[in-house]
């Protein structure tokens, strides 16, 4: 009789522990889903608000928010015609009042996202190991912050120009590598966590990452040519949207319950 009670208590403790683990994972997933929406919508809205200000500069004429000459543009849809770069649309007054805080805020949320995602994957695998995507994701966020701060600094110093390019390229490379690494790790353990995610969205993520990598490899020779200005600008807008779309997919990737 005593052995039966002991076994029953042990079974109840194991059941309670399992339920607590599931609750913890679902709480982590809920937080990650919320963070992913912030990471998508804040940058998306900020660059497009800057674009709207650039092409509708006359609305702010004769106000304290009069648009700097460099930041003004004729009507354009740079996603298609590449007539305007993100840098030009966002680095001058008053656009940088929108762009810089938005990118810094996004960087902070990115760091939280990668830390929490790392913790979630560790809990699935019962591991204490921090994964490489955590480090790369945090690095990408730091690069984005520094690039945003340097953007608009008009000192004619070659080192400043070089640093802007380095941090921008660093952000893209670190971010894409972090995303690819996360998808790769998740694909390896997909059977263990099949109750928590939507397989079709995982396939979409794999497709998105593959396209981003393929586009980067194909367009490198064209980007090296200074003549392809419109191509560079168009690619810049669309590629940035591609990078943050990864996080929109994350929202739909995880199941709510």
N, C-alpha and C positions, 0 to 999 in steps of 0.2 A: 504493500500500500504506500509506504513511504517513498519507494523508488518510483512509483507511478506519479506521485505528486511532484517529486523532484524533476522528473522528465517533462511533466506538464508545464512546470514553471520555466524550465529551460526553453521549451518550445514557445511559450508566451514571450519570454525575453527576446528570443530570436525574431519572432514576429514583430515585436515592438521596434527592435533595432532596424529591421527591414523597412518598416513603415516610416520610421524617422529618416532613413536614408533617402527614401523616395520623396518624402516631403522636402528634404533639404535640396535635392536635385531639382524638383519642380520650382522651388523658390529661386534657385540660381538661374534656371531657364527663364523664368518670368522677368528677372532683372536684366538678363542678357537681351531678351526680346525688346525691352524698353530702350536699352542703351543703343541697340542697333537702329531703331527708328530715329533717335536723335542724330546718330552719325550720318544717316542718309539725308534727312530733311534739312538740318541746319546748313551744311555746305551747299546743298542743292538750291535752297532758297537764297542764300547769301550771294552766290555767283550770279544768279538770275536777277536778283534785285539790283546788283551792281550793273548788270547789262541794261536793265530798264532805265536806270539813272543815266547811263552813258548815251543812250539813243533818245532819251527824252529830257536832255539837259536844259532845254528852253523853259521847262516848267519851273525849274529852280532859279532861273535868271532873276537878278536883282533881289535875291534873298541872302541870308547868311550862309546858305548852303549852295551857293553858286558853284557849278561844276568847273573844275580846273580844265584848261584848254586841252591838255593831253588826254584827259579822261572822256572827252566828247567824241561822239561818233554819229555818222549818218545811220539811218535805219539798216540794221543787219541782223541776220540770224546766223551767228558764227558757227553753230553746229553744222550748217550746210555750206556756207560760203567762206568761212575762215577769215572774215574781214577784220576781226577784232580779237585780240588775245585776252585771256583771263587777267593777265598781269596789267595790261593797259586799262581794262575795264574796272579794276579793283584797287590799283595802287595809289590813286590820287584822291584829293578831297572832292566830295564828301564820301566817296565810295569806301575808302579804307575804314571809315567809322562803322561800316557794316561788316566788311570782309575780315579785318584783323581780329576783332573780338569773336566773330563766328568761328574762325579757324583755330583760335586758341582754345575756345570752349570745346570744339570738336576734338582737339588733341587730348584734352583732359578726359573726355568721355571715351576716346579710343583706348587710353591707358587702362581705364576701368574695365572696358570690354575685354581686352586681351588678358588681364589678370583674372577676371571672373570666368572666362572661357577656359583658361588653363586649369583653374580650380575644379571646374565642372568635369573636364576630361579626366583629371586625376581621380576624382571621386568615382567615375565610371570604371576606371582601371584599378582602383584601390592602390594607387601609386603615389609616392612622395616626390616624384621627378617633375621638375619644371620643363616644359617643352620649348623647343626652339622658336615656335611661332609666338610665344609670349614675349621673348626678348626682341624678336624682329618687329612685332607689333608696337612695342613701347618705343623702339628706336625710330620707327616711322612717324610716330606721334611727336617725338622730340624734333625730328627734321621738319615736320610740318609747322611746328611752332616757330622755330628759328627762321624758316623761309618766310613765314607770314610777317614776322617782325622786321626782317630785312627788306621786304617788299615795299617800295616807295622811298627807300633811302636813296637820295639822289646824288650822293657824293661820287664824283667822277674818279673813283679809285678802282683799278682793275681787280684788286683782291675782293672788293665787295661784290662786284659783278660775278666773279668766279664762285664766291661762296653761295650766292643765290642759286646758281646753276647746280652746284654740288648738293646743296640741301634739297632742292627740288627733285633732282634725279635720285638722291638717297631716299627720299620719301617714297617715290614710286617703286623703286627696287625693293626696299624693305617691306612695303605694304603688300606688293604682289607676292613676294616670297613668303611672307607670313600667312597670307590667305591660302596660297597653294599648299603650304606645310600643314595648315589646319585641316584642309579638305583631305589631304593625303592621310593624316593620322586618323581622321574620323572614318574614312573609307575602310581602313584596316580593322576598325572595331565596330563596324556598322551592325554586325549581327548581334553584338552584346547589348546594343542600345536601340534596337529596332522599335521598341514601344514608345520612344521619345521623339522621333522625328518623322518627317515625310520624305520617303525615298525619291519621289519625283523632284523635289526641291534640291536634294543632294545632287542629282544629275544635272540640274540647271546650274548649280554652283560649279560643278566640274567643267561644264561647257563654257561658262563665263570666264573662268580662270584660264582655260585653254585658249580661248579667243584673245584674251588680253596679252598672254605670252606670245601667241602667234603674231598678233598685230605689231607688238613691240619689235619682234625679230624682223618682220617684213619691212617695216617703215624706217628702221635705223639708217639704211643708206640714203633714203630721201631726206631724212632730218639733218644729215650732215651737209647737205647742199643748201647754201644760204638763199638760193632762189625760190625754194618751195615754202614761202612765208605763209600763204593761205592754207596750204596743206598742214603745216605745223600747227597753226592756230585752230583749224577745224579738228585736228586730231587731239589737241590739248583739251578742248571742251568735251568731246565725246569720250575720251579716255578717262577723264576725271569722273564723269558720270558712271562709266563702267566700273571704276574702282569702288565708288560708294554704293553702287547697286548690289554689290556683294552683301552689304549690311541690310539692305531692304529684303533680300532673299533670306537672310538669317532670321528675320522676324517670322517669315512664313515657314521656315525650315523646322523650327521646334514646335512640338505640339503643346497646346495650352494645358491639357490634362493627361 
